Amino acid sequence: MTDKPNFILVPDDAPPPQPPVPVPPPRGQGGGLLATLRTMASGVIAAATSAAPAVLAQLTHAEPPADTGAPPRPRLVFAVDATASREPAWAAARRVTDALVKALPGELDVALAVHGGGRVHTFTSFTGNANTLRDRAAGITCVSGLTRLLPILSASVKAPGVRVVVYVGDVFEESLAQGRQIADSMAARGTKLIVLHDTADPAARRDAEMFWDLARRTGGCVLPFDATASDRLRDLLSAVAVYAVGGEKLLRERREALPGAVALLEHLGKRG
């Protein structure tokens, strides 16, 4: 599969206002050509000034487009650490992104959020189309840099209807105090954080308690991530999707038919 360019989605802004058409002064009132040129210059400057904030926002933010009203379906944000050391884990996660949508077709919308290179470079709009989600994931490659989980959580809090943020990562390199504040805001809005923690690198194990701290505050949990077990990962993501739509009640109802439900319920039980 050939690499595709990253999908970097930013809020749509209204087109910049067009400079006003200058109206020459009436004959006999003076001004002439010089007054007309001054009017045109003022209009161009005003238009550029009003457009500058929108252009700056497009260059510095990667958040889902602004919502208008309540979403028709529950939402889930699938967030991934795609820094340089994460290539094997991202490759595994990319193969099973569609599990989040296929578990409950037509009942859940998913957005893909990815950080790499020290920034959140991708935050797609929410979709219920598994092919769209898979195609966008295929275009993302890993880039070295520090983690940026907290901006993803902040953006998820602002997006209405998000019930779960599931994050695939290994280390936590941000402010824990700020993370706790955001996690408390998520809890107030009923948004759970579920971390799929990759501990293949021994250095990542020291951050397990920090991830547990943030997840517990939201009512979520931490699950083990194994890049070599794609089937198990697919089962877990399918269970997370069911949990996002119907909570623990629906998860228990589908426990017999959903292999990942038992593991997810077990770890949710450890959050207290």
Secondary structure, 3 states (H helix, E strand, C coil): CCCCCCCCCCCCCCCCCCCCCCCCCCCCCCCHHHHHHHHHHHHHHHHHHHHHHHHHHHHHCCCCCCCCCCCCCCEEEEEEECCHHHHHHHHHHHHCCCHHHHCCCCCCEEEEEEEECCEEEEECCCECCHHHHHHHHHCCCCCCCCCCHHHHHHHHHHCCCEEEEEEEECCCCCCHHHHHHHHHHHHHCCCEEEEEECCCCHHHHHHHHHHHHHHHHHCCEEEECCCCCHHHHHHHHHHHHHHHHHHHHHHHHCCCCCHHHHHHHHHHCCCC
